[in-house]
Amino acid sequence: MRAEGYALAMTKATIVVFDGLRPDLVRPDLTPNLMALARAGCRFPNSRCVFPSETRVNAASLAAGRPPQSHGLVANTFHLAGAFADRAVRTSEMADLVVAEQALGGTLLQGPMLGDRLAAAGRRYATLSTGSSGGSWLLNHRAERHGHLRWSAHGAQWSSPGSRWEEIAARFGPPPAAAKPQSARMRHMTDIYLDYVLPTDDPDIAVLWLAEPDYSFHYAGLASREAREGIAEADRCLGRIVDALGQRPDAADRVVVAVSDHGHVLVDREIDLVAAFSEAGFSADKRAQGEALVGLAPGSPTLATLRRSDPGLLRDLAAWLGEQPWCGLIFTPGTPDAIEGVVPGTFARGLVGVEHARVPDLVFTLADDDRDGAAGLDGTRWNDGPIGQGAGMHGGLHAREMNNLLILAGAGVRAGAVSDLPAGILDVQPTLLHLLGMPSGGCKGRVLSEAFHDGATPVAARRSLSLNLGRRRQTLNLSSVGTARYIDRGTSALG
């Protein structure tokens, strides 16, 4: 239902995702096209991704318009014994997601997704991605059912329909090999969108996923030359897209969204969580099923499954974690609208959108701080995994991880506007559905009404919550606009 006071006539939308781009890196020397888009439209400097601030979680949330506790993709890695008993589900791999989908009877992603909504309305949807095969699938996981286009740089078997991937490859050549940065792949995907998808399909909503700067942040470093080149090339791809859309006969009725799925901070300390747990007397492994006391799906956040139901063990683990310098915030199950979890001094999982049956009883982030990291970019953190010191990482609750890029431009949008209200990746879908005149029931974000000429400016509310777990002081800063909720920052420190 359209909001009172303004009626808009958007016909088509293009969403361009910059994987991992921190908003403070949008600057004239690196991203002149993003700067120009912001001048032409409305920028949201207080935009937030969802927690966990991970790629596949936010890809699913963009496609769902809802947080993880609603759609069910609760982390980049999580345990699902019915799919893989000896390891976690790797959401970067479409093959893993398909196995998980089958194990769950087709309910890995719960509730209506953007592709479902558009298909039900007889509208077209297309997604093109240079990211992982799993991330591509999550954006458009029912493409086969709906006849939508899902193109992945990883190949025909990860795309739908495969015959169209082959047709595209015959015309444009196969996708370039992965490289640092992924400039050639992003140019190739942009060519396909501009010279094939746009003239052939012209979908009502298209999503283009640019793998930079996330890929180079992880594998070349937060301050690397490769990361800077990747940002610049992704920006050039955006410029080409905006220029081409501006030449369409219906250019005045189109909207462009530039968004990132999360930010990054610098890894400068490392921890082996399985070893740390085991040395403290809590035997641990990374299996979904095993003999150890605790099954860990490591990362930030880390999901810890207790293999016996024991409230005392849960309290002991939380108390021990609270004393570890590498531990960040700690979460346990809670009742609806609770602040404190079942273990006193821990936050309830629902506060950060992960109160779901696939989330185990103990969730924790790894410690971070505001120290200068690389190239003057603030924010550093601990990490467990293959991403080592000097690299960029995300997943936690640091402000620079949660703060994502969000710019809206086009039909009805105020030029040069800046909204300081809380906003986020969950608001993209309800806003675009509103502009298409479609219902958005079930979405947990809001229509970004303040971006439009006749739109109302809503009122925001903010609160700061703190708990003590032994010597540890934990704080969550949260915002809301109406029923839409946002996580600004989480901090945790030993006293």
Residue pairs with C-beta under 8 A, 6 or more apart in sequence:
1 434
1 439
2 8
2 434
2 437
3 434
3 447
3 449
3 455
3 456
4 456
5 454
5 455
5 456
6 412
6 449
6 452
6 453
6 454
6 455
7 454
8 411
8 412
8 434
8 435
8 452
9 253
9 411
9 412
10 253
10 254
10 255
10 410
10 411
10 412
10 432
10 435
10 436
11 204
11 250
11 253
11 254
11 411
12 202
12 203
12 204
12 205
12 206
12 250
12 253
12 254
12 255
13 204
13 205
13 206
13 254
13 255
13 256
13 257
13 410
13 432
13 435
13 436
14 205
14 206
14 208
14 241
14 245
14 254
14 255
14 256
14 257
15 62
15 205
15 206
15 207
15 208
15 257
15 259
15 428
15 432
16 208
16 210
16 237
16 238
16 241
16 256
16 257
16 258
16 259
17 62
17 207
17 208
17 209
17 210
17 259
17 260
17 261
18 210
18 212
18 213
18 231
18 234
18 238
18 258
18 259
18 260
18 405
19 55
19 131
19 209
19 210
19 211
19 212
19 213
19 214
19 215
19 260
19 261
20 55
20 212
20 213
20 214
20 217
20 260
20 261
20 262
20 263
20 264
20 392
20 394
21 213
21 214
21 231
21 234
21 260
21 263
21 404
21 405
22 260
22 263
22 264
22 377
22 400
22 403
22 405
23 45
23 47
23 260
23 263
23 403
23 404
23 405
24 377
24 400
25 31
25 213
25 231
25 377
26 34
26 35
26 38
26 405
27 35
28 35
30 228
30 231
30 232
30 235
31 231
31 232
31 235
32 235
32 239
33 235
33 236
33 238
33 239
33 242
34 235
34 238
34 258
34 405
34 407
36 239
36 242
37 238
37 242
37 256
37 258
37 407
37 409
38 407
38 409
38 416
39 415
39 416
40 409
40 413
40 415
40 416
41 256
41 407
41 408
41 409
41 410
41 413
41 414
41 415
41 417
41 451
42 407
42 408
42 409
42 413
42 414
42 417
42 418
42 419
42 448
42 450
42 451
43 406
43 407
43 417
43 418
43 419
44 406
44 407
44 408
44 418
44 419
44 421
44 423
44 448
45 418
45 420
46 403
46 419
46 420
46 421
46 422
46 423
46 479
46 488
47 259
47 403
47 404
47 405
47 406
47 422
47 423
47 424
47 425
48 402
48 403
48 404
48 422
48 423
48 424
48 425
48 479
48 486
48 487
48 488
49 58
49 61
49 260
49 261
49 262
49 263
49 401
49 402
49 403
49 404
49 424
49 425
50 57
50 58
50 61
50 67
50 68
50 353
50 424
50 425
50 426
50 487
51 57
51 67
51 68
51 301
51 352
51 353
51 354
51 397
51 402
51 487
52 68
52 74
52 75
52 76
52 299
52 300
52 301
52 354
52 395
52 396
53 262
53 263
53 394
53 395
53 396
53 397
53 401
53 402
54 75
54 76
54 262
54 299
54 394
54 395
55 76
55 92
55 131
55 132
55 135
55 214
55 261
55 262
56 73
56 76
56 91
56 92
56 132
56 134
56 135
56 138
57 68
57 73
57 74
57 75
57 76
58 261
58 262
58 404
58 425
59 131
59 135
59 138
59 139
59 209
59 261
60 68
60 71
60 73
60 109
60 138
61 67
61 68
61 71
61 73
61 425
61 426
62 114
62 139
62 207
62 259
62 261
62 425
62 428
62 429
63 109
63 113
63 114
63 115
63 138
63 139
63 140
63 141
63 429
64 70
64 71
64 109
64 111
64 112
64 113
64 114
64 429
65 114
65 426
65 428
65 429
65 430
65 433
65 440
65 442
65 443
65 444
65 445
66 111
66 426
66 442
66 443
66 444
67 353
67 354
67 426
67 444
68 74
68 75
68 353
68 354
68 356
69 349
69 350
69 353
69 354
69 355
69 356
69 359
70 110
70 111
70 353
70 444
71 109
71 110
71 111
71 113
72 107
72 108
72 109
72 110
72 356
72 358
73 91
73 108
73 109
73 138
74 303
74 354
74 356
74 358
74 359
75 91
75 297
75 299
75 301
75 303
75 354
75 359
76 91
76 92
76 299
76 395
77 88
77 89
77 90
77 91
77 297
77 298
77 299
77 303
78 88
78 89
78 91
78 297
78 303
78 358
78 359
79 88
79 89
79 287
79 288
79 295
79 297
79 303
79 305
79 360
80 89
80 100
80 103
80 104
80 288
80 358
81 288
81 289
82 103
82 104
83 89
83 96
83 99
83 100
83 102
83 103
83 104
84 96
84 99
84 288
85 287
85 288
85 289
86 287
86 288
86 289
87 286
87 287
87 288
88 286
88 288
88 297
89 96
89 97
89 99
89 100
90 96
90 134
91 97
91 134
91 135
91 138
92 132
92 133
92 134
92 135
93 132
93 133
93 134
94 132
94 133
94 134
94 136
94 137
94 152
94 154
94 158
95 133
96 134
97 108
97 134
97 137
97 138
97 141
98 137
100 108
101 107
101 108
101 109
101 141
108 141
109 138
109 141
111 442
112 442
113 141
113 142
114 125
114 205
114 429
115 125
115 140
115 141
115 142
115 143
115 146
115 148
116 142
116 146
117 433
117 438
118 124
118 125
118 146
118 148
118 204
118 205
119 125
119 142
119 145
119 146
119 147
119 148
121 436
121 438
123 203
123 204
123 205
123 436
124 148
124 201
124 202
124 203
124 204
125 140
125 146
125 148
125 149
125 203
125 204
125 205
125 206
126 140
126 148
126 149
126 150
126 151
126 197
126 201
126 203
126 205
126 206
126 207
127 136
127 139
127 140
127 143
127 148
127 149
127 150
127 151
127 206
127 207
127 208
127 209
128 149
128 151
128 189
128 192
128 193
128 197
128 206
128 207
128 208
128 209
129 135
129 136
129 139
129 151
129 152
129 153
129 189
129 207
129 208
129 209
129 211
130 153
130 175
130 182
130 185
130 186
130 189
130 209
130 210
130 211
131 209
131 211
131 214
132 154
133 152
133 154
133 158
135 209
136 150
136 151
136 152
136 154
136 158
136 159
136 209
137 150
137 152
137 158
139 150
139 207
139 209
140 148
140 150
140 160
140 207
142 148
143 149
143 150
143 160
144 160
144 161
148 160
148 203
149 160
149 161
149 164
149 197
149 201
149 203
150 159
150 160
151 159
151 164
151 165
151 168
151 189
151 192
151 197
152 158
152 159
152 165
153 175
153 185
153 188
153 189
154 175
155 165
156 162
156 163
156 165
156 166
156 169
159 165
168 192
168 196
169 175
171 196
172 188
172 191
172 192
172 195
172 196
173 188
175 185
175 188
175 189
176 184
176 185
176 188
178 185
178 215
179 185
180 215
180 216
180 219
180 220
180 226
180 230
181 212
181 213
181 215
181 216
181 220
181 226
181 227
181 229
181 230
181 233
182 210
182 211
182 212
182 215
182 216
182 230
183 212
183 229
183 230
183 233
185 211
186 210
186 211
186 212
186 233
186 234
186 237
187 233
187 237
189 208
189 210
189 237
190 208
190 237
190 240
190 241
193 206
193 208
193 241
194 240
194 241
194 244
197 203
197 206
198 206
198 244
198 245
204 436
205 432
205 436
208 237
208 241
210 234
210 237
210 238
211 230
212 227
212 230
212 231
212 233
212 234
213 227
213 230
213 231
213 234
213 264
213 392
214 264
214 392
215 230
216 224
216 226
216 227
216 229
216 230
217 224
217 227
217 264
217 391
217 392
218 387
218 391
218 392
218 393
219 391
220 226
220 227
221 227
221 374
221 390
221 391
221 392
222 264
222 265
222 266
222 373
222 374
222 375
222 377
222 390
222 391
222 392
223 373
223 374
223 375
223 377
223 390
227 392
238 258
241 256
242 256
245 251
245 254
245 256
248 254
252 411
253 411
254 410
254 411
255 408
255 409
255 410
255 411
255 413
255 432
255 435
256 408
256 409
256 410
257 406
257 407
257 408
257 428
257 432
258 405
258 406
258 407
258 409
259 404
259 405
259 406
259 407
259 425
259 428
260 404
260 405
260 406
261 404
261 425
262 394
262 395
262 401
262 402
262 404
263 394
263 398
263 400
263 401
263 402
263 403
263 404
264 379
264 392
264 393
264 394
264 400
264 401
265 368
265 373
265 377
265 378
265 379
265 380
265 381
265 392
265 393
265 394
265 396
265 398
265 400
265 401
266 373
266 374
266 377
266 379
266 380
266 381
266 390
266 391
266 392
266 393
267 380
267 381
267 382
267 383
267 387
267 388
267 389
267 390
267 391
267 392
267 393
268 373
268 380
268 381
268 389
268 390
269 326
269 380
269 381
269 382
269 383
269 389
270 382
270 383
270 384
270 388
270 389
271 326
271 366
271 382
271 383
271 384
272 384
273 284
273 296
273 298
273 302
273 384
274 284
274 285
274 286
274 296
274 298
276 324
276 326
277 283
277 284
277 294
277 296
278 284
278 292
280 320
282 293
282 294
282 317
282 320
283 291
283 292
283 293
283 294
284 292
284 293
284 294
284 295
284 296
284 304
285 291
285 292
285 294
285 295
285 296
286 295
286 296
286 297
286 298
287 295
288 295
288 305
289 295
290 307
292 307
293 306
293 307
293 308
293 313
294 304
294 305
294 306
294 307
294 317
295 304
295 305
295 307
295 360
296 302
296 303
296 304
296 305
297 303
297 304
297 305
298 384
298 385
299 384
299 385
299 395
300 328
300 365
300 366
300 381
300 382
300 383
300 384
300 393
300 394
300 395
300 396
301 331
301 354
301 363
301 364
301 365
301 395
301 396
302 363
302 364
302 365
302 366
302 384
303 359
303 360
303 362
303 363
304 317
304 360
304 361
304 362
304 363
304 364
305 360
305 361
305 362
306 313
306 314
306 317
306 360
306 361
306 362
311 342
314 332
314 342
314 343
314 361
314 362
315 343
317 362
318 330
318 332
318 343
318 345
318 346
318 362
318 469
319 469
319 470
321 327
321 330
321 362
321 364
322 330
322 345
322 469
322 470
322 471
322 472
323 470
323 471
323 472
323 494
325 367
325 494
326 366
326 367
326 382
327 364
327 365
327 366
327 367
327 472
327 492
328 364
328 365
328 366
328 367
328 368
328 396
328 397
328 490
328 492
329 347
329 364
329 365
329 397
329 474
329 476
329 490
329 491
329 492
330 343
330 345
330 346
330 347
330 362
330 363
330 364
330 469
330 472
330 474
330 492
331 341
331 346
331 347
331 348
331 349
331 351
331 352
331 354
331 362
331 363
331 364
332 341
332 342
332 343
332 346
332 347
332 348
332 349
332 361
332 362
332 363
333 341
333 342
333 348
333 349
333 355
333 361
334 340
334 341
334 342
334 347
334 348
334 349
334 350
334 351
334 355
335 348
336 350
337 350
338 348
338 350
338 351
339 347
339 348
339 351
339 465
339 467
340 346
340 347
340 348
340 467
341 347
341 348
341 349
342 361
343 469
344 469
345 467
345 468
345 469
345 470
345 472
345 474
346 467
346 469
346 474
347 465
347 467
347 474
347 476
348 355
349 355
349 356
349 359
349 363
351 465
351 476
351 478
352 397
352 476
352 487
352 490
353 485
353 487
354 363
365 395
365 396
365 397
365 490
365 492
366 381
366 382
366 383
366 384
366 396
367 381
367 382
367 492
368 379
368 380
368 381
368 382
368 396
368 397
368 398
368 401
369 379
369 380
369 381
370 378
370 379
371 378
371 379
371 380
372 378
372 380
373 379
373 380
374 390
374 392
377 400
378 400
379 398
379 399
379 400
379 401
381 393
381 396
381 398
383 393
387 393
394 401
395 401
396 490
397 476
397 487
397 489
397 490
397 491
398 489
398 490
399 488
399 489
402 487
402 488
402 489
404 424
404 425
406 423
406 424
406 425
406 427
406 428
408 431
408 448
408 451
409 415
411 435
412 435
412 452
412 453
412 454
413 451
413 452
413 453
414 451
414 452
414 453
417 450
417 451
419 448
419 450
419 451
421 450
421 457
421 458
421 460
421 481
422 460
422 462
422 479
422 480
422 481
422 484
422 486
422 488
423 446
423 448
423 481
423 486
424 445
424 484
424 486
425 445
426 443
426 444
426 445
426 484
427 445
427 446
427 447
427 448
427 484
428 445
429 440
429 443
429 445
430 440
430 443
430 445
430 446
430 447
431 445
431 446
431 447
431 448
431 451
433 439
433 440
433 443
434 440
434 447
440 447
444 483
444 484
444 485
445 484
446 458
446 481
446 482
446 483
446 484
448 455
449 455
449 456
449 457
449 458
450 456
450 457
450 458
458 481
458 482
459 481
460 479
460 480
460 481
461 479
461 480
461 481
462 477
462 478
462 479
462 480
462 488
463 477
463 478
464 475
464 476
464 477
464 478
465 475
465 476
465 478
466 473
466 474
466 475
466 476
467 473
467 474
468 474
471 494
471 495
472 492
472 493
472 494
472 495
473 492
473 493
473 494
473 495
474 490
474 491
474 492
475 490
475 491
475 492
476 487
476 489
476 490
477 487
477 488
477 489
477 490
478 485
478 486
478 487
478 488
479 485
479 486
479 488
480 486
